[in-house]
Amino acid sequence: MDAVKLRRALARTRLAPVAAFPKRLAAVARYDAKVLRVSARWLVASREHHNYTYELTRLSRSHLAWFVSVVCDLPVGQVRDYLTEIESDDELRRHVASATAAAARRGLADKQVRYARRIGWYAIVRARRPKHIVETGVDKGLGSCVLAAALLRNAAEGHPGRVSSIDINPEAGYLARTAPWSDVIDLVIGDSVESIGALEQPVDLFLHDSDHSRGYERREFEAVEAKLAPGAMLLTDNVTHTNVLAKHAEATGRRFLAYRETPANHWYPGDGIGVAW
């Protein structure tokens, strides 16, 4: 009996799990070895302890372009141009690198400038041309700067806008305090739900990226609902962990779509973008 016939015969016996075990073990070992190599390299080379930054794989970047194309009803070629636009913004990269190097928290930040899924935020802002963005959760301010970069491009094309970036930490947003990006950023220090309630200008684009508990995420979407402009878009950075925005979209008669990123050369499995519109 040749090897193929023997394998097929064994597969129909009680010995099948035993016979398959070496192959299964080898597959798991190869996968785990790769994760361990990447993790060990990250432990030595990176300084980050949360809110990790990384590049996307080429496939993940391609899927992101199609995701934005669908939710913004825009040709995918135009979306790819927007992604290239932010990735080629040398002025922003130099600013982030220099501000990080000079920051008091530089011991917990990497020198490399990596945007990951945030390039999708940029493309959405370029496509939607919102007059007022509200972002909850600022941390260092990398996302705020990406949003601001898109707003500055929009303004140069005759579509000005601003972003209200809300964080409860008074030390948040050190990257977002330098012109020209700070010219379109209103940094608000305080509880996000209370700050949303105090907003006076209608919100065209809302991004949840603060407390990622289900309850708090839900409270933010409930709070911002009365502040939304007609046709406003809701985004969450928490879509890989909760179904809060999907349920909110269903309850309010919106469409919903989710994208999950794949980091390149990183142990972290990645986050994503949830959109309701």
BELCOR-V855779 format. One record per residue. PSI is psi in radians with two decimals (NA if undefined). Layout:
psi->[PSI,PSI]
This chain:
psi->[2.26,3.01,-0.68,-0.81,-0.63,-0.76,-0.74,-0.65,-0.76,-0.61,-0.33,0.22,3.03,-0.23,-0.05,-0.84,-0.65,-0.76,-0.60,-0.25,-0.81,-0.71,-0.72,-0.72,-0.71,-0.68,-0.78,-0.72,-0.72,-0.75,-0.85,-0.64,-0.69,-0.80,-0.74,-0.70,-0.82,-0.72,-0.76,-0.73,-0.73,-0.72,-0.59,-0.72,-0.46,2.73,-0.17,2.46,-0.15,3.05,0.94,2.58,2.60,2.94,2.84,2.66,2.81,-0.70,-0.72,-0.67,-0.71,-0.75,-0.61,-0.71,-0.76,-0.63,-0.87,-0.66,-0.75,-0.87,-0.40,0.01,0.96,2.52,2.42,-0.52,-0.68,-0.68,-0.77,-0.65,-0.69,-0.72,-0.74,-0.60,-0.86,-0.64,-0.40,0.11,1.55,-0.57,-0.76,-0.73,-0.76,-0.70,-0.85,-0.75,-0.80,-0.69,-0.62,-0.75,-0.50,-0.12,2.63,-0.47,0.37,-0.37,-0.20,0.39,2.50,2.66,-0.55,2.46,1.99,2.21,-0.43,-2.32,-0.26,-0.41,-0.46,-0.69,-0.80,-0.86,-0.67,-0.74,-0.71,-0.66,-0.72,-0.44,0.94,2.55,-0.53,2.06,2.46,2.16,2.19,2.30,1.92,-0.71,-2.17,-0.45,0.22,-0.84,-0.67,-0.72,-0.67,-0.78,-0.74,-0.68,-0.71,-0.71,-0.67,-0.70,-0.75,-0.74,-0.68,-0.38,0.19,0.29,1.32,2.73,2.97,2.79,2.23,1.95,2.03,2.28,2.54,-0.27,2.06,-0.27,-0.03,2.69,0.49,-0.40,-0.35,0.30,0.29,2.37,2.64,-0.14,-0.69,-0.31,-0.38,0.19,2.23,1.80,2.04,2.13,2.07,3.07,2.33,-0.72,-0.77,-0.69,-0.65,-0.73,-0.44,-0.04,2.44,-0.55,2.39,2.61,2.14,-0.49,2.15,2.34,2.01,2.12,0.60,-2.27,2.05,0.27,2.61,-0.77,-0.75,-0.69,-0.77,-0.73,-0.65,-0.81,-0.65,-0.68,-0.67,-0.29,-0.75,-0.20,-0.04,2.47,2.77,2.34,0.27,2.72,2.43,2.34,2.60,2.48,0.09,0.28,-0.38,-0.07,-0.47,2.89,0.40,-0.85,-0.64,-0.76,-0.66,-0.70,-0.77,-0.70,-0.45,0.14,0.51,2.90,2.77,2.49,2.56,2.54,2.37,2.17,2.79,1.89,2.57,2.24,0.83,2.55,-0.46,2.36,-0.19,2.90,-2.58,-2.97,2.18,2.39,2.33,2.30,NA]
